[in-house]
Amino acid sequence: MPDRPGPEEPRAPSLESQRGLDWFIFFLADVQTGFGPFIAVYLTTQKWTQVEIGFVLSIGGIIGLLGQVPGGAIVDAARSERVVAGWAVAAIGAAALAYALWPIFPVVTLAATLHALASCVLGPAIAAISLGLVGPAAIGERLGRNARFASLGSGSAAALMGACGYFLSSRSVFLVTFMLAIPTLLSLARIREREIDIAQAHGEVKREVPDKRATSIVGLVRQRSLLIFAGAMMLFQLANAAMLPLMAGVVTSRSSQWAPVLIAACIIVPQAIVALCSPSVGRKAQAWGRRPLLLIAFASLVIRGLLFATVRDPYLLVMVQVFDGITAAIFSVMVPLIVADVAFGSGHFNLAQGIVGTAVGIGASLSTVLAGYVSDKLGSSTAFMGLAGVAALGLFVIWLVMPETRRTA
């Protein structure tokens, strides 16, 4: 494998571009929140059957899984990440409006497809804009800042849309989502195009002599560190994705009256920790390296699974979610950061994000199915112990075989 390029001097984008990216991520998180559990609630009020609702939700999951690699390749091929992101936001806004105005099966199916396709390019586009603005030397701290604003956006949007759904109607959630697409696009427009280094956004470096091995997609896919990290992320999601839904079922069975409040608290606690800690995660990743933080994240996931298996008090389970916040704060920064480490110089940074995203999607898809089966047959405690065991396997993968990817002089 050819040597990876060394670190470059940090870029100095304007304050306007930095703030534009901050608010773009904040409002985009607002927009995406409208497509969460509100879909099922809204379609139920429109007299849809659970089979029809499940079909629409499955479309998003399948397209989201299959579209990760093509989405990354599209962003790598684009000459303007801002344009790609703008069209994707517009598509999501149109999908929200379609949900609100025409809640009939063909229109909603098309809207769900449109939303899933747009989401496949938005994640890579945000990472690419960030890398193009600040460069690889400062990308860790920038990704931490991205995670903070995404967390703040998700939390505020959940409160806003919950209030709209309660005081107005479930349809109003999608009208609000459509309207929030407007400030999202205005924030995107504040990012100055000329300050985004397009080559750098794709993970390219300037070479006097072209190096086909360094820029080969086959060479990228064969990189040991990328494959190990993708496998570790699949194990992470295999252990993580089912924990909160499974715990929600346990809380409901033990304290049905307070279940909605407790589950909401279990969502808010990790979001608050992500908002508080993500920027410092980016800084520590540069000071300590990537592997120590990955080990902390997997260890937190193991502890969380073991506590869910043994703690009986539903109120204490909310406190256990602190470990989810630690894990989320680390991985919200580490995933694009490590991909940038590994893929920078290849010109296929966003394609590499798609590869890791596919592994994440596979793990998440298998997690809920397998954990639900084990819980039904052997009980929730056994299911949580099994999920903790998968997290422990991921911990050993990082400890024993994952190389350090931090750039040094």
N, C-alpha and C positions, 0 to 999 in steps of 0.2 A: 504494500500500500504506500503511495507517495506521501511524503511528509506534509503535514498540515501547515498552512501559512501561519506565521507568528502573529502576535497582536499588533493592531494598528493604533495610531493616536485617536483618542476619542473625538468624535465630531461635536460641533457646537451649534445645534439648531437653535432657532430663535425661540424666545419665550412664547410667542404666539403659536408656533407650531406645536410646542410641547403641551401647552394648555389646550389647543385644539384636539390633540390626540387624547388627552385626559377626558375631556367632555364627550368626545366621540364614543369612547369606551363606556363611559357612564350611561349615556343615553341609549347606546346599543344594548347594554345589559337590561335597561328598562324595557326596550322593545322585545327582547327575547323572553323576558319573564312572562309576558302576556301569552306565550304559547306553552306554558307549563300545564299544571293541573287544571287551569281555567278552561281548557278545551273540553275536557270530559264533563265538567260542571255545565258548561254552556250547551253542549250538544244534548245532554240529558234533559235540559229544560226545553229543548226543541223536539222532544219525543223521539230521539234516536234510540235504537236498541244498543245494548252493550256490545253485541257482535259488530255492529256498524262502527261504533266508537273505537273498538279495538282494532278494526281494520285500518281506520284512518291513522291511528297512533302507530301502528306497525309500519305503515308506509314511510313515515318519517324516520323510524329506526333503521329500516333496511336501506333506504337511500343514503342516510347519514353514514352508514357503514361502508357501502359500496362506493360512495362519492368522495371519500377522504383523499385517496391518491390522485384521481383525476382533478379534484379541486385544487390540490397543491400544485399539480402540473400546470393548471390554467394560470395560477398566480405567477409561477415562474416564467411562463411565456408572455405575460402581460408587460406592456411598456409603461403602464401607470397603475400602481396598486390602488391609488385613490379612486380611479374610475371603476375598477373592479368592485371595490368596497361600496361605492356609491350606487351602482346598479343592484348589488346584492341587498342593500338596505331598502332601496325602492321596491324590489321584489317582495321583501318581507312585509313592507307596509301595504302593498297591494293584496298580499295574502290575508293580512288582518282585516282589511276592508271587505274582502270577499266573505270571510267568516261572518262578519257582522251583518252584511246586507243580504247574502244569498246562502243561508244555511241548508242547502240541499246537497244530496250526496255527490253528484258529479263536480259541483263547484268546490265543495270542501275537499274532495280528493285532490283536485288540481291545485288548490291552495296549499294543502299539506305537502304536495310534491315540490311546489315552487319554494316554499319555506325551507324544506330540507336541502334542496339544491343550493340555495343562496347561503345557507349556514355552512356548507362544505367549503366555500371559498372565503368566508369572512374571517375565520380563525387564522388561516395562513396569511391573509391580507393584512391583518392587524400586526402579526409578528413581523411580516416583511416591511411594513411602514416603519415599525419601531427600529428594526435593524438598519434600514436605510437612513433613518434620521440620526441615530446616535453612534452607529458602528459597533463592531464586535467587542471593543474594549469596555464599553459602557452599557452593553445590552442587559446585563444582569439587573442593575438598579432600575433601568427603564421597565423591564418586565415586572419587577416588584411593584412599581408605580401603576402599571396597567392592571395588575391583580387587585390593588387597593380600590381603584375607581370602578372596576367591574363588580366587586363585592358591594360597594356602597350603592351602585346603581341597582343591583338585584334586590338589596334590602329595601330601598326606598320604593321601588316599583311594586314589590310584593304588598307593601302597606297601602300604596295608592290604589292598586287594582283590587285589593281585597275590599277597601272602602267603597270603591265604585260598584263592585259587584253586590255589596250588601245594601247600600243606600239607593242605588239606581237600578241596575239590572246586570245580569251576566253578559249581555250583549255589549254593554258600555265598555267592558274590559278591552274588547277588540277595537272599538272606536278610539279609545285612549291610546292603544298600541299604535294604531295608524297615525294619530296626531303626533306621537312621540318620534315617529320617523322623521318629522320635519326638523326639530332641533338636532337630531342625529346627523342629518345631511349638512346642516349649517355648521356644525362643529367640524365635520370632515373638511368643509371648504376652507376652514381657518388654517389647516395644515398646508404649508407652502410647498407646492410641487417641486420647485427648484432645490429645496433642501433635502429631498429624498434621493439618495444615491441609488439609482435603479439597479446597477450592477451589484452593489453591496446588499440591497434588499433581496436579491436572488441568491446571495451567498457566493458571488463571483469575486475574484481578485484579478488585478491587472498583471499580466505576464508578458514578458518580452517575447517569449517563445511559447506558443500554445502547447498545453500538456493534455493530450487526449485521455491519458489514464486518470488524471486528477479530476477531469470533468465528465467522466463516463458514468452513466446511470448504473451500469452493471457494477462498476467499481464501488459506487456509493452503496448499492444494495448488499454488496459483499463485505462491507466494513463491519468488523467484529463488534466494535463498540455500539454501533447503531442497532445491530441485531440483538445484542445482549440487552440493551436498554429497552427495545421494543418488547422483548420477552418479559422483562421485569415489569413493564407497564401493563402487560396483559395479566400478569399475576396480581398486580396491585388492584386492577379493576375487578378481577375475578373475586378477590377478597372484599373489596370495598363496596361495590355497587349495591349488593343485596343487604348490607348491614342496616341502613336506615329504614327501608321498607319493612324488613323483618322485625326490627325493633318497634316500629309503629304498630304493627299487629300485636306485639307483646304488651305494649302500653295500653292499647285499646281494650285488650282482654282483662287487664288488671285494674284499670281506672278509666272506664268508658266515659264518665262525666267530664273528666279533665283532659281526656286524650287530645282533642284539637289544640288546646293551649300548650300542652306539653310537647306535642309534635312541632308546633310552631316555634317553641323555644329551642328545640333540638336543631332547627334549621337556622335560627337567628344567631345562636352562640358561635358556630363555626364561621359564619359570615363576618361577625364582629372581629374574630381573631384574625381572619384573612386580611381585613381592612387595616388592622393595627400592625400586623407583623410582616406583610409581604415585602415592603420596601427594604426592611432590614435583612430579609432572606436573600434578596439580590446582592446586598453588600457583603453578607457573610459568605455567600457562594464564591465571591471573588477572593475573599481573604482566606477562607478555610479550604476551598475546593468543593467539588460537587458531591463526592462520595460521602463525606460525613453527614451532610444534610439529607441525602437519600437514605442513609442508615437510620437517622432520627425519624424520618417519615414512616419507614416501614416498621420500626420498633413501636411507634405510636399506634399504628394500625393493629399490630399484634396485641398490644395492651388493651385497646378498645374492644377487640373481639372477645378477649378473655373476660373483661369486665361485663360486657353485655351477657355473657354466658352465666355469670355468677351473681351479679347484682339483682336483687329482687324489688327494691324500692323504686317505683316508676319515677319519683322525683330525682333520685340520685342518677338515674340514667341520663338526665339532662346534663349533669356535670361531666359525665363520661364523654359527652360530645366535644369537650375541650380538646381531646386527642384528635377528633376529626378536624377541628380547626387548625391544629398544628400540621397535620398531614396535608390539608388543602392549601394552606399558606405556602408550604414547601413545593408541592407539585405544580401549583399554578405558575410558579416561576421556573422550576427545574425542567419541565418538559420542553418548552421552546428554547430554553437556554442550552441544555445539553444537545439538542438537535442542531442548534447554531454552532456549538463547538465542533461537532462531528462533521457537519455538512458544509461549513464555510470553506470556500475555495473550490467547491464542486460546481457551483452555479445552480444547484438543485435543492436549496434550503427548504423550500416549501413542499417539494415532492417528498423530502425526508420527513417533514411534519406529517404528511399524509400517511406515510408508512407507519409511523408510531401511532397516529390517530386510528388507523385500521386495527392495530393490535389492541388499543384501548377499547374500541367498539366491540371486538370479539369477546374480550374479557367481561365487559359489562353485560353483554347479551347472555352469556353463559351463566353469569353469577346469579341472577334472579331465578333462573330456571332451576339450577342445581340446588341452591340454598332453599328454595321453596319446597322442592321434592324431599330433601333431607329433613326439613322442619316438619312436614306432614307425616313422614314415616317414623322419625326418631325423636322429634321434639326440637324446640327452638334452641335450647342450650347446646345440643349436639351440633346444630347447624352453625351456631356462632363459634364453637370450638373448631369446626372444620374450616370456617373462613379465617380464623386466627392462624390455623396451620398453613393455609395457602399464603397468608401474609408473611409468616415465618420463612417459608420457602423463598419468597421474593427477597427477604432480608439476607438470606444466605447467598443468593445469586449476586446481589450487590456487593456483599462482603468478600466473596471468594473470586468472582470472575469479572466484575465490572471494572474497567480501567478508569482512572481519573482523566477527565476531558478538559479541565481548566487550562486556558492558554497561559503560558509563561514566556518570559523573554528568552 
